[in-house]
Amino acid sequence: MIINIKNSSTNSNSVSGSGTDSKHRKGRGMRLYYEACIPAALFIVTAVYHHASIARRPTAQHTDKTRGGSESTAAAGNPSWTGATTTEILTCILCVLMAVVPPLFLRMERRNSGGIMAAVTPLHTTGAMYRRSADDGIAWGALLVPLVATAAELAHAAGGAGTPAAASNTYPPGVLGWVEVRVLSIAMGLRLTLTALDARMMLGNGKHAGTAVCGGMRMPVLALWVGSVFVLGSSVGAPVWGSGAVFGVAEMQQSALAYVVRALPRSFTLGEASVITQGVVLATVDLAGKIVSRATAVDTAAHRRLWEPHVETLFLEAGVVGLVLLARLLVVAVATKAGTNGSSTHMLGKRRGEGVAAVRAVAAACFCGALSLATVAYVSCANPMSWIAATVFGSATSVAVCGYWLALLGCCGLVLYRATDIEGKISSQVAGVPQSKFVLHLKRKSYHILAVLMFVPGYLVAYRLQHFASTVALAAFVAAEAVRALDIPLWGGGRAIDRFVRRFTDYRDAGPVVTSHFYLLLGCAVPVWLGGSSAVACLAGVLALGLADTAASLVGMWVGRVRWPGTAKTIEGTAGFVVCLAVAAALVDALASSGYSPSDSERGAARAAAGSIVFLCAVLGVVEALTEQNDNLVLPLCMYAAVHVCAQMRLVAFGPAFLAVAAALAIMPRLLCVAAATAAAAGASASHAEVRHRRAKQMPLV
């Protein structure tokens, strides 16, 4: 493994020289550091509470089983470390370490690079392969997926009575339970964190990290990684095979990360690529485990009964693996040789003849689709086509939802057809806003509103259909983007799709693949796919992106005056985000609870959760204003985790804990600097005293 550091202070945004520029870089560096403290504090609070809830389990016979046969963390009583094992305590310590290192690393790099974060680029990648950004997103890349996995384990252990996704809260015995998903995600995040730490140690030793081979980790970091693998492996099974599984999955994710950023240069930051590859690796490993479980099943009828309520999950995982395979096959079938872009080699190269390319593309799509359907049929022991027909046409509600979606898409097509006239009439009435900027915002946010109109009714009245439809939409997006990027002569040709897509792009879509629409779909769909005990959490993407982000953009554009330091976003826009998100969350919670009679304890929990929503909305508003990552990806997952954790802990415990940890992280660099200065002064004083003592001994007697 080769680790490269590319100082992004060479970017056009980091011109040095004047005092104003230096102050601007310093302000931006502080903003990025404080942003990194938010996921770090949230993950520390979540991990500590999760391990405390493990310790307070009453007895083994009172714990239930969640996905994969893993014990849930739900138990009664006050948090206590009395029942915690050594492995659980060490795992919690590793989680805290993983959360603390990225912000501190960001702070140290800010001091060395004039206020701009230096990019940690693992596995033979260079900084030119990542999208230009002031922050490479290492904090989000290392912490976001472990945070979501930990919150999902807590949520599924709590159940979900009265929510549309209640049926998805328990799974039949498989390979990856929520415990295993959490542990593997922690391993992948820790691997990225130690990569950054190792790079920092090389810089501290005066070495250029671009030439340091990490077969080759520094010995302290390598020892920490080996010990971490053993601890994490022991928490999911026997130390030997558990450690092997943890190590293999972490290294698989690192290799996938390197392949993605080399194949699609400038399309992702390090954090975004890490989040995407972690999700794909977890889906692949889980599907492989299910195939093995089916192959070793003795009673086929019993296996079919177990998986029958969860076929939509099989469609999702088989679809993800099939789409990854399709992308690779299309490159092989269409491209004749790899193209080059500067110093980065990418997979989108010169294509073959149009007729050959079209035939091979269709053949590859048919093969991957048939393979995915065959996988679903094998694991579930059921006919996938019959399941699709029953899901779509099996009830009047499903048919009505499908008709509603078709009508909505038809209206959108009509609006797009008349888009030019509508844009001109609206933008001409907006004073003080450049027409091109307003039109771009209007185009992009209209799709956010469309996501709200499509996801909310489907989730509330036809959850399984919404789950499956989101998978189909992802497949359609991948197919259309492949046709566009490779210019395959299908559906009017890739150029026609490119002209349409480029109307909605911005500076974050500078790579060969346009990612904004993928992030919007994934941000809305992933919380629905994960399920949980809260309708607000399951619709986190719809609420945060479809409503709150749209409100923030429009409010900030029209009335925004006071800007956040180092960014173009305004405080007025953030206020609009917070208010809109809080109101929308309250409405969704009321709609999800209609027709359901909760118990007294559930009513009290609902009132406590309602009080916590405003606090969470404020935290998410700050994230939306400060983050340099694509907020379509970060905000929904962060909200999904935060809502579940806050619902478990209650605001009276979560709020102070989160603020205390965030404040500690914020002042920690200054405390470390003071401690280092004190230690250096003490060392210098001792050295001077020793020198004076030696001189006194050598002084001749008079």
N, C-alpha and C positions, 0 to 999 in steps of 0.2 A: 504494500500500500504506500502510495506517495501522497504526502500532504503538502499542499501549496498555499501560500498566503499571497493574496494580491491586495495591495493597499488601494482601496477605492478613493483615496484622496487625489488620485490622478484623474478622476472624473471631472467633467466640466463644471459640476456644481461645487467643487472644492478648490476654487482659485485662491491661492494664498497671497499674502503681501500686505494688505491693508489691515488696520486694526478692526474695522467693521467686519471684514471677512472672517478674521480670527474669532471675533465675538460670536458671529453667526454660526461658525462651525462648533464652537464650544456649546452654544445653546442647543444645537441639533444633537450633539453627542449626549448631553444631559437628558434631552427628551427621549432619545432611544434607550438610554439606560433605565429611566423611570418606566417606560413602556415594558421593558423586559422584566421589571420587578412584578408586574401584574400577573402574568402566567406563573411566575415562580412562586409568588405568595399564594395564589389560588391552588397550585399543585401541592405545596407544603401543607396547607390547611387540610386539603382533601386526603392526602396520604396519611397524615397523623390521625385524623378522625377515622379513616378506614381501618387502620391498624388498631386503634383503640376499640373500635366496634368488634374486631376479631377477638380481642382479649376479653371482652365482656360476654362472650357467648356462654349461656348457662350450662348446658350439657349437650352432648352429641345427639341425643335422641330428640332434642327440641329444635334442632336446626333443620331447615328444609333444603331441597336441592334446586339449584338453578341450572342454567344451561351447561351441558357437558357433565352433569352429575357433581358439580362442585358445590361445596357448602356455601350457603349464603352468609352474609354478614349481619343479617337482621337478628337482633336479640334485645331482650329487655334489660333494664338496669342502667346504672351510671357508668360512664367510660372509666376504665381502670386498666392498668397494665398488668394486673395480677395474673391473668391467664395467658399472657403473651409468651411465645416461645422465643428462643434465641434467634432462630431464622427470621421470624417476623420482625423482631426488633432491628436486626441487621438490614433487612429489606427496607424498613422505614428510614433508617439512617442513609442508605443508598439513595432513596428518593429525595431526601433533604439535600444531599450532596449534589445530585443531578440538577436540582432546582437552583442551587446557589451558584454553581460554577458558571452557567451562561451569562447571568447579569454581571458578575465580577469580571469575567473574561471580556465582556463588552466594554466595561469601564476601563480596563487596562489598555485595550486596543484603542479606545477613544483618546487616551492620553498620548499614545504613541503615533497616532495618525492624524493629529490635528482636529479631532472632533468627529471623524468619520470612522465607522466600523470597518475593520479589515475583514475580508471574506475568508473563512476557513473552507478550503476546497479539497475534499478527500478523494482518494482513489484515482490518481492520474488525471484529475480534472484541473482546469485553470480558471481564474477569475473571469476570463472572457466568455466562458461557457454559461455563466449565470446572468440573469437579468440585472441590469444596473439598478442598484438601490443603495441608499445610505446605510441600510441595515440588512445583513444577509439572512436574518431571521433564525439564527441558531436557537434562540430561546423557545420560539414557537415550534421549530422543528423537533427539538428534543422533548418538549413538555406537553404539547397539545394532545397527541394521541394517548400517551399514558394518563393524562388528566381525564380524557373522555372515557377511556376504558375503566378507570377506577370509579368514576361517577356512574357509569352504566352498571357496574357490578352492584353498587349500592342501590341504584334504582330498581333493578330487577329483583334484588333481594327483598325490597320493600313491597313488591307486588304492584299492581296497577288497577285495582278495582275501580270500575267506573270510567276508565279511559278506553278509547277505541283500540289501543295497542295492547290491551291487557292480555290477549291471547298469545302475544309474542314474548311475554315475560318469562316463560319457562320453556325449556327445550328438552327433547329426549336425550338420552346419553349419547355423547359424541366424543370427539377428541379434544376440542378446545372449549372449555367452559369459560365463563367470565373471569374466573381466577387466572386461568392460563393466558387468556388474552391480555389481562392486565400485566402479568409478569413478563410476557414476551414484549409488550410495548415498552415496558420499563427498560428491558434489556436493549432494545433498539435505540431508545432515547439516550441511555447511558453510554452506549457505544459512540454516538455522535458527540456527546459531551466530553468524553475522554479523548476523542480526536482533537477537539478544540483545546483541551488542556495540554495535550502533548505538543501541539503546535506552539502554544504559548511558552512552554518550557524551552523549546528549541530557539524561539526568538530571544528569550531571556539569556540563553547561552551564547548569543551572538551568531547563531547559525541561520542560514537561509533555509526556510522550511521547504522550499520548492525542490531541494535536492536531498532531503532527508527521507530515507527509505524506512518505512515502519513495518518491517518484519521485526525490527527496528523501532518499536515504541520505546520511549525512555523507560528505564527499569521500574521506577516507582509507579508510573501509569500502567505499565504492563502487569505488574503485580496486583494493582487495584482492579484491573479488568478481570484477571483470572479469579481473584477472590470473589468478585461480584458475580461472575458466571456460576461459581459453585454455590453461592448463597441463593441466587435466584433459581437455579436448577433444583436445589433442595426444597424449595417452597412449592414446587409443582409435582414432585415425585421423587424417585430414587435419585441420589446425588449424581450417579454416573450418567444415566440416560437423560435425566432432566437437564444436567449441565450441557450435555452434548446438543440437546434440542435448543436450548437457549442460545448457545454459541452459534449453532448453524443458522438459526433464524436471523440473528443480529448481523452475521456476515452476509447472509443472502440479501438483507435489506441494503447494506452498504454497497454491494455489487449492483443491485438494481438502481440505486441512487446514481452511481457513476454512469451506468448505461443510459439512463434517461437524460441526464444533463449533457452527455456527449452526443447523444442522438438528436436531441432537440435543443440546441444552444440558444441562450438568451430568452428561453420561454419561462423559466422558473428562477426564483431565488432558492438559496440552499434550504431555507425553512419550508417553502412550499413543496419543493421536490421531495423533501424528507417526509412530510405528512402524506403525500400521495403514495409514495413507495411503501411506507409502513402499512397503509390500508390495503394495498394490493397484495403485499406479502402475507398479511394476516388472513385475507380471504383465500389465497392460494393454499396456505398451510391447512386452514380449516377444511376446505373442500377435499384436499388430499386425505386428511384424516377421516372424513366421512366416507370416502370411497373405500378406505381400508376397513372401516367399521362395517360397511355393507358386505365386503368380501368375506369377513369373518363371522357374519351373522348366521346363526343356525336356524332360527325360526323366521322365515321370510314374511309370513303374515303378520307376526308381531312387530317386525321392523317397519312394515308398511303402516300399521296403525300408529306407531310412534311418530313417523315423519309426515303423516297426512296433513296435520294442521300447519305445517311449516314448509310447504313446498315453495312458497314465494321466496324464502331465504335461499333455498337451493338454486332457484332461478337467478337470484342476484349473484351468488358466488360463482356459479357456472358461467354466467354472463360476463362477469369481470375477467375471469381467466380466458374465456373465449375471445373477448375484445382485445386483450393483450396479445394473444396469439394472432388474431386477425391483423392487428397493426403491423406485426413483424412480417407476416406472410405477404401483405400488400406491398411492403417495401421490397421484398425479394422478387415478387411477381412483376412489379411495375418498373422499379428503378434498375438501370443497367449498371450504374456505378455510384459510389458515394460522392456526394457533393462536398465542397469545402467552403468554409466561411472564416476567413482570416486564419487564425491558428487552430480553429476547432473544426474537426471533421464531423459531419452530421449525416443522418441516414436518408434525408430527402434529396435525392440526386436526380440525374437526367433520366427521363422515363423512356420506355420502349414505344413502339408504334401504337397508335391509338386503338386499333382493333385488337391487337394482342393484349394490351393493357386492360381493356374493358373486359375481355373474356376471362383473363386470369383473375381480375378483381372480383368478378361475380363468382367464379369458382371458389376463391378463397373465402368469400363471405358465406357461401352455401356450406362449405366444409366446416367452418367454425360454428355456424348456427346448428348444423346437424350434430356436431360433437357436443355442444352445450346441452341440447335437448336429450341426447343419449345419456349424458352424465346425470341429468335430473331424473330420467326414467330409471336408471340403474340404482341410484341411491334411494329414491323414494318408492321403488317397486310399483310405480303407477304410470299411466299414460299421460305425458305432459300436455298433449294437445287436448285431451278430455278435460284436464284440469283448467286449461286456459278458457275453453268454451264454457265450463261451469262458472268460472270466476267472472267472465264478461257478461254472459247471457243467463246466468243461473237465477237471477232475481230481478224484480222490477226496479229495485233501487240501483243495481249495477248498470242496467240498461239506461236508466235515466241519467246517471252520472256520465256514462259514455256519450249520450246524446248532448248533454250540457257541454262537455269538453269539445265535441265536434262543432257545436254552434259557436263556442267561444273562439276556437281557432279560425272559423270562417269569418267572424267579425274582425279578427286581427288581420287576416289576409286582405279584407276590404280596406281596413285602415292603412295598411302598408301600400296598397295600390294608390290610395289618394294621399300618401304621406307628404309629398312635395307641397301641395296646396295647403294642407293643414299646418305644416311647419312654418310656411311663410306667413300665414295669418296670425298664428300665435306668437311667433318670435318678434314680429313687427310691433306687438303691443307691450313688450317687455322693455322698459327703459333701463339704461345703465348696465345692461348685460350684453356682451358681444353675441351677435346672432349665431355664429358657428358654435360657440361654447354652449349656449342655451339649447340649441337644436340637438347637439350631441347628448347633453344631459337628458333631454326629453325622450330621445330615442332609447337610451339605455334604461332609464327608470320605467319606461312603459313596459318593458319585459319583467321588471320587478313586480309591477302591479299585476301583470298576467300570471305570474307565479302564485300570487296570493289567491287570485280567483280560481286557479286550478287546484291548488293543494288543499286549501281549507275545507271546501265541501267534500272532496274525496276522502280526506282523512277522517272527518267526523261521521260520515255515513257509510263509507265503503273502504275500510282500512286496507284489506288485502288487495283489493283492486288498485288502490293508490300505490301500494308497495310495488306491485307488479308493473303498473304503468310507469313508474319512475325508472325501473330497470329498462323497460323498452325505450323510454326517452333517452337514457344514457347510451344505449346501443345505437339509436338513430343519430345522436350527436357525434359519436365516434365515427360512424360511417360517413356522415356528411363532411366532417373535418378531414377524414382521410382522402375523400374525393377532392376536396379543395386543395389540401397541401400537396398532394401528388398529381394534381391536375388530371384526374382520371376522366375520360370522356363518358361520364354517366350523368343523368339528371340535368342535361344541358351543359355539362362540362364543369370542371373545377373553377374556371375563370368566372362563370356566372355566380357560383356560390361565393367566391372570393369577393366579388363586387358587392354582394349583399352583406356579407359579414363585416367587411371593412367600414361600413357605414356606422358601426357601433363600437369600434375599437378605440383604445387610447394608448398612452405611452407604455402601458404594461403588456401590450400585445406586440412586442417588437420581434419576437422569435418566429420560427417557421410555423408554429402552431398557435392559433388564437385560443387563449385559455379562459377569457372572462366568462363566456357563456357556460363553459364546463363548471367553473367555480360556482356560478349562480345555481345551476342544476344540482350540483353536489351539496352545496350549502343548504338547499331546501330539502333534498332527499335523504341525506345521511341521518339526520335526527329521526326521520320517519322510519328508516330502515332499522335503526338501533332500538326503537321503541322505548318504553320506560313507564314510570309511574306518574308522569305529569304530561297532560296535553300541551301545556305551554312549552315544555322542553322539547316534545316531539315536533312541534311547529316552530321551533326556535329560528330556523332559517327563514321561514316565511315571514315571521314577525320582524326579525332583525333586518332582513334585506328588502323584503317586499314593501314594508310599511315604514319602519323607522329610518332606514338608510335613505329611502326616497324623500321622506320628510326633511331629514338633515340636509340633503343636497339642495332641495328647493328653498328651504328657509335660509340656509347659508348664502345662496345665490341672490336672493331678493333683499334680505334685511341684514345679512351678516356684515359686521364692521370690525369687531375685535377678533384678531386671529390668534390661534394657538402658536406658541413660540416654535419657530423653525418649520412651520407648515402653512399651507394655504387654507386650511380648514378653519372655520370660525367657531367661536364659543356659542353664538346664537344658533348655528346649525346643530351643535351638540345638544343644546337645550331642546330643540325641536325633536331630535332623536330620542332623548330620554322621555319626554312627555308622550310622544306617539307610541313608543314601545310599551310604556306602562299601561296606557289606555287599551292598546291592542291585546296585551297579555291578560288584562282583567276581563275583556270581552270573550276571548277564547276560553278562558277558564270557566266562565259562566255558561257558554254554549256547550262545553264538554260535560259539564255537571248537570245539564238539563235532562230530566227524566231519570235521574239517579238519586237515590235516597241515601245519603251518607250517614254514618253513625255520629254520635256526639264527639267522639275523639277525632274523627275525620273532619268534622266542621271546625273544631278548634285548630287542627293542623292547617286547614284551608285559610283561616283568618291569619294565622301566623305567617303562612307562605305569602299571602297578599301583602303583608307589611314588608316582606323581604324583597318583593319585586322592584320596588322603587330604588332600593339600594343597589340591586344588581343592574338595573337599567343605567344608573349613574356610572357604575364601573364599566359597563359595556360602552357607554358613550365616550368615556375617556379612551378606551381601546380603539374605538372607531376613529377618533380624532388623531391619535398618535401613531398608529401602526403604519409601517412601511410595507407590510405584506398585503396581499389582496384580501380586502375585508370580506369579500364574498365567501372566502374559505375559512377565515379565522373567526369571525363573529358568530356564526351559527354554532360551531362546535364549542366555542368558549361559553356561549349562553346555555347550550344543552347541559354541559357539565355543571355550570354554576347554579342553575335552577335546581337540579337534583341534589347537589350537595347542600345548598341552603335550605331546601325542604327537609333534609334529614337532620341538620344541625340546629335549625331555627335561627332567625336573625340575631337573637340576643346572644348567641354563641358565635355564629359565623362572622357577623360584622366586626366585632372587636378583634377576633382572632385574625381575620384577613388584614385589617388596618394595622394591627401590631406587627405582623410579619412583613407587610409591605414597608412599613416605616423602618423596621430593622434592616431590611435589605437596602433601603435607600441610604441609610447612614453608615452601612457596613464598610464601604470603601474608605470613607473618611476615618472611621475607627481603625481600620487596618493601616492606613497611612500614618496615623498618630502612633499606633503601636510599633510600626516599623521604624519611625523616626526616634521613638523613645529607646528602642532596642539598639539602634545605631549609635545614639548618644551615649548610652550606657557602655556599649562596646568601646567607643572611642575614649571614654573616661577611664575605663579599666586599662586600655592600652597605654594611655598617657601616664597613668599611675605606675604601671609596670616599667615604663621607660625611665621615669624619675627614680624608681627604686634601684634599677640597675646602675644608673649614673651615680647614685649615692654610694653604692658599693664600690665603684671604681674610683671615687674621689680620694686623693691622697690625704693622709693625716698631717696636721700642722703641729 
